[in-house]
């Protein structure tokens, strides 16, 4: 099942260096075939989102809760079930 995970920033002055563990974590999920799409928002609210494909809600929550951005208090997440209808990449 697919879920969209939206990251809302909790800190204002977040550097690229602070986000590097989060980026590496997402790369790992991508390489495992779990991460479908990800990227940052470009407006003043910042944050970002990703779409993930998991087998269970338990797996979803394990992935979300182990994200370094969440664990380090940089962002909080909003999780919603998501259905991909059109996709040029598949």
HELIX and SHEET records of a PDB file:
HELIX    1   1 UNK A   16  UNK A   31  1                                  16    
HELIX    2   2 UNK A   57  UNK A   65  1                                   9    
HELIX    3   3 UNK A   68  UNK A   71  1                                   4    
SHEET    1   A 4 UNK A  35  UNK A  40  0                                        
SHEET    2   A 4 UNK A  48  UNK A  53 -1                                        
SHEET    3   A 4 UNK A   2  UNK A   9 -1                                        
SHEET    4   A 4 UNK A  75  UNK A  82 -1                                        
END                                                                             
